[in-house]
Amino acid sequence: MSQELVAELKTLFIEGLHLEDVNAEDIGADEPLFGEGLGLDSIDALEIAVLLDRQYGVKITSEDERNQEIFASLNALAEFVTENRSK
């Protein structure tokens, strides 16, 4: 997993989720994306799945048993994208 991909994901999140008061530096790569970390919710998870599909060709479904693991942190998500991207 590259730091370049993590940086791309930070920008994608900020722009795609319209996180107006968040800078890329504010997003820790190992912090939780949901709850006490970045504070995203289930609607954000759906939006992230759409963004990742459009940008990288990565398919994430709500039925995937690994979703909690995939969305655990930005690093975990970047690793999943690296392993599953088609673009």
Buried (B, 14 or more C-beta within 10 A) or exposed (E): BEEEBBBBBBEBBBEBBEBEEBEEEEBEBEBBBBEEBBEBEEEBBEBBBEBBBEBBEBEBEEEEEEBEEBBBBBBBBBBBBEEBEEE
